[in-house]
Amino acid sequence: MSDLICPMCEMNEVMTFADHYECATCGHEWPIAEAADEGGRVVKDAYGNVLADGDIVAMIKDLKLQGTSQVLKVGTKSKPIRLVDGDHEIACKMDGLSIGLKACFVKKVMN
């Protein structure tokens, strides 16, 4: 295992082989040369679309907000998002609340 991050599932359980890397979590394989080309962190939504600051996302499943009795319903759209470091990749406002979300629970809204 190494400190690399899988480009598909963004987990850090990556095995190194002579000519490629392999994710132990999802099984994705990619060549070592391709990994060296990647500059920054890439955040993808649940469907593999690359997210950027200013994008608008929508929920793909109901999520109960911890510490409250509120639920974010499927289809709830955000205000423009901001990508942040940490466990929750997205900081945004939904239903008047400032929240942090994992990218796997949202889809990018195409304009």
N, C-alpha and C positions, 0 to 999 in steps of 0.2 A: 504494500500500500504506500501511497505517496501523498504529497500535498497538492497534487493536481486536482482540477475539478472537471467532471464529465460535462461536455457541451450539450448533452441531451437532457439529463435529469438534474444536473448541477450538484450531484453528491460528490464527496471527496474520497470515496473508496475506489481508487484507480490503481490497477495493476500495470506494471511496466514490463514489456517484453522486448526482445531484440529490435523489432522493427515497428511495433505499434503499442498503443495503450489500450486497456480494456477496463470498462466500468464493472465492478463487481455487483453493483446494485441493479443496473438495467441491461448489462451485456453489450452496450454500445462499444464499438471498436473504431479507432481512428489512428492514422499514421503519426509517427513522432514528428515529422517535418511540419504537419498541419498544426500541431499543438504549439510549435514555436512561433508560428505566424500570428496567433491570436494576441491582440494587444490588451484590451480591457475585458472586463466581465460582461457577458451577454446574458440578459434576462429575457426569458421567453414565457409567453402565456401558456395556458393549458393545451392549446392547439399548435404550439411551436412557432407562433408569430413573435418576432423580436419586438420588445417594448423599449420605448425611449421616453425621456422626460417630456411631459406635455401631452402624451397620449391619453385617450379616454378608454376606460375598461368597464366591463359589465360582469356581474357575478354569474357563475355557471352552476352554482348550487346554493341552497340556503345555508347560511352560517350564523350560528348564535354568537353574539358578542360576549366575550368573557366578562364577568363582573356585572352584567346587566341582564335584563329580561328581553332586550331587543334582538331582532333577527334581521339580517340582511337577506332579502329575498332574491331569488333567481331573476336576473335581468336588471337589477338595480345598477344604474350607471354612476360613475364617479365624475368628479370634476377633474381637470387635468392632473395627471399623476406626477410624482417625483420619485426617481429610483434612489434607493438608499442602501447602504451596506448593512449587513446583519441577517438575522433569521427571517425577518419579513422584508422582502425586497422592495415593496411599494408603499409609499406614504401618500395618502390622498384624503379627500373628503367625500363621504357618502351620506346621504340623508342628514346633512348638517353636522356630522361628527367627523373629527379628524381621527383616522385609523391607519394601522399598518396591516398590510395584506401580503400573503404569500402568492406568488405569481401563478401557482398551480390551481388557484380557485377563481381565476378571472380569464376573460377573453378580450382581446383588443377589439374595440368598436371601429369598424372601417368607415371613414367619412366619404 
